Amino acid sequence: MVLLGLVNANYQFLLVDFGTNGRISDGGVLQNTTFFEKLLNEELNIPFADNIEGSSKQLPYVFVCDDAFPLRTDMLKPFRQSHLDCYEKKIFNYRLSRARRIVENAFGILANRFRVFHTQINIEPKKIEKIVMASCALHNFLIINSATSYAPQKCFYQEDIANGSITTLGYNVENSNMHSLDRRNSGNIANSAKQVRENFMNYFCNEGTVPWQNKFIA
């Protein structure tokens, strides 16, 4: 079974879709979710492209994804390791992974605070869905109302911007029975999606640069 979650900057689940069979092909996992249906039907109230602070350029609002998802004009994913042939692509991957760590932190906290995710759940699928949904709802409640005790600082990835190093968080999904989706095959990617990614890449390397980013790329 697949748990697909949309997480905001405060580690809260905005949307949770659970139930797709994990044996479905990588492209089919997303396409079989309510989230993707609403995305295609423009029912998610995503704002239009807007001007970026400090720049005259417009960039679209996008979902930050990992390599299990397709590259779309509304979904950003990293460049493959084999394609990191320039400084700009490495910077883009670092900045994207930095944003994506919010999602990894949220799933890590969920998996480690609700120990049911540390073992195989041998009950009816409908009951599993109720457990998963209830856990996500409780996670949101606790993040909002008891963040200090529910998600202390040790839960999160820590960046040392002076040395360019990242400390792995204490709570992570590797210690649970949750597993990431397999990497998606590249397939045919629309030129418009490639252009959106390049626009973000150029922004991160110019107007949107941060002083420490060079320390985090090899």
Long-range contacts (C-beta under 8 A, 24 or more apart in sequence): 1-125, 1-128, 2-29, 2-181, 3-132, 3-178, 4-29, 4-30, 4-33, 4-35, 5-103, 5-106, 5-107, 5-136, 6-35, 6-63, 7-102, 7-103, 7-106, 7-107, 8-102, 9-102, 10-143, 11-102, 11-105, 11-106, 11-109, 11-143, 11-151, 12-106, 12-139, 12-140, 12-143, 12-144, 13-106, 13-136, 13-139, 13-140, 16-132, 16-133, 16-136, 18-129, 18-132, 18-133, 19-125, 19-129, 22-181, 26-68, 26-181, 26-182, 26-183, 26-184, 26-185, 27-70, 27-184, 27-185, 27-187, 29-68, 29-181, 30-69, 30-70, 39-74, 46-74, 52-203, 52-207, 52-208, 54-207, 54-208, 55-203, 55-207, 55-208, 57-199, 57-203, 57-207, 59-196, 59-199, 59-200, 59-203, 60-196, 62-196, 62-200, 64-96, 64-99, 64-100, 64-103, 65-100, 66-100, 66-180, 66-181, 67-183, 67-184, 68-180, 68-181, 68-182, 68-183, 68-184, 69-184, 70-184, 70-187, 70-189, 71-189, 71-193, 71-194, 71-197, 72-190, 72-193, 73-190, 73-192, 73-193, 73-196, 75-193, 76-196, 76-197, 76-200, 77-197, 79-197, 80-186, 87-205, 87-217, 88-201, 88-202, 88-204, 88-205, 89-201, 90-217, 90-218, 91-201, 91-204, 91-205, 91-209, 91-213, 91-214, 91-217, 92-197, 92-200, 92-201, 92-204, 92-205, 93-217, 94-213, 94-216, 94-217, 95-204, 95-210, 95-213, 98-159, 101-157, 104-157, 104-169, 104-172, 104-173, 105-155, 105-156, 105-157, 105-169, 105-171, 106-139, 107-173, 107-178, 108-155, 108-169, 108-171, 108-172, 108-173, 109-139, 109-143, 109-150, 109-151, 109-155, 109-171, 110-135, 110-136, 110-139, 111-171, 111-172, 111-173, 111-175, 111-176, 111-177, 111-178, 112-155, 112-171, 112-172, 112-175, 112-176, 113-139, 113-142, 113-150, 113-171, 114-138, 114-139, 117-176, 117-177, 117-178, 118-175, 118-176, 118-177, 119-177, 120-177, 159-216, 161-211, 161-212, 161-215, 162-212, 162-215, 163-215, 164-212, 164-215, 164-216, 166-216
